């Protein structure tokens, strides 16, 4: 199976998670492409690997949670997928505040509407629990 990883990471946390995933997937499979939507201008098209994935492709798509939702570049990417995109998908979100909101659910629903088969999902809290003593 080939893997495509796409993410947007304004502050670097989602980028870190995507890089760890890419490294791990490279050890056991084949990472075809990694793309940071935050570094692309809106007039550039997607690289060929992202345009017509087959059933042997897994799309890993990541976003930080901003006010309970995925960031706009990720929402736009999902909304612009053709209705029969049809590959496997794993949405993931990074969050550090009080809640991870509905971002993961919204991404999953958008991918399902585009014909993707969800094989997993992940919420990654970027701020580990620390106990405070008084």
Protein Blocks (a to p, Z undefined) as FASTA:
>chain_A
ZZddddddfkommmmmmmmmmmmmmmmmccfbdcdfklpcfkbccdfklmmccfkbccdd
ddddeehiacfklmmmmmmpcfklopacddddddfblbgcjmlmmmmmmmmmnopacfbd
cdddfbdcddddZZ
